[in-house]
Amino acid sequence: GAVVSQHPSWVICKSGTSVKIECRSLDFQATTMFWYRQFPKQSLMLMATSNEGSKATYEQGVEKDKFLINHASLTLSTLTVTSAHPEDSSFYICSATRGRGIQYFGAGTRLSVL
Amino acid sequence: QKEVEQDPGPLSVPEGAIVSLNCTYSNSAFQYFMWYRQYSRKGPELLMYTYSSGNKEDGRFTAQVDKSSKYISLFIRDSQPSDSATYLCAMSAGSGAGSYQLTFGKGTKLSVIP
């Protein structure tokens, strides 16, 4: 149990376009979902925390207008990178928790902005 | 002093060796302790979690938590080349505001040589 699915696994887009990444908890209802960004050879950096039906809480330094998070249901959260630029190229990972602070991660999305 | 300290390695061992990975932490509010395995360009995979102090065993993996020393360990017996990955320790308070957020170690890169 506790499977988190993330799509797409890899996306290439042109500068200025928007990209949506989906995160689904397949076999449990997630009280909270998280979005991380990871640079090569570095640990995960928390971008935002989202609860179903409420606005996401963004970490300091993360532009909420650039990284739009929607948590429409207890099993689905989406991250939209708006007007993407090459510096937004990175590895984005979502996670979900059903409580107790134990997080289950998706496989990650590699974003390349040309 | 960082909240969670983890030796980044790299750590290289021969196949069949016992591997010992560890983390120290400073925040006494942490109650949940997790070990994740992350392969290159993949999301972290939860290996084990422990609540409070104690030991937990799952196949070739054993997790230990010593809250009095603020020290956690992961042991891998009969290590295999497929265990080659980066191992992340992570901790959460599990209750209270922001309690579901994880604090990560930097990760230890492990290579098991055939």
Interface residues (C-beta under 8 A of the other chain):
Chain A: A2 V4 Q6 T31 T32 F34 Q42 S43 L44 L46 T49 F91 I93 S95 T97 G99 R100 G101 I102 Q103 Y104 F105 G106 A107 G108 R110
Chain B: Q31 Y32 M34 Y36 R41 K42 G43 P44 E45 L46 Y49 Y51 L88 A90 S92 A93 G94 S99 Y100 Q101 L102 F104 G105 K106 G107
